[in-house]
Amino acid sequence: MVRMSWTNLKAMRLGVMSADERASYERASAEARFAFEVGARIREARKAAGLSQRELAQRMGTSQASIGRLESGTVSPTLATLQRAATALGLVVDVELHKSA
């Protein structure tokens, strides 16, 4: 059995997708990347503040499990959730929109 790299497997699967399937895949991929990056920023800010997930959850009025999902990128946060996290961490949310490359 020949093992295939993730990059090659992805290229192979994308190559057989229709234009609509590929567009749907790209949207889902961008959303997942966004959730992952936001989660990483929240985790970094929480650690810099010296808080545990449980402590952040208490400040936000949610559960530690919710913070875990947020930080892992499992869920895509709403603006309201981002605002609650920022407030709990003593930060502000700053949303900027840029032209895509």
Secondary structure, DSSP 4 states (H G I P E B T S, - for coil): -----HHHHHHHHHHTS-HHHHHHHHHHHHHHHHHHHHHHHHHHHHHHTT--HHHHHHHHTS-HHHHHHHHHTSSPPPHHHHHHHHHHHT-----------
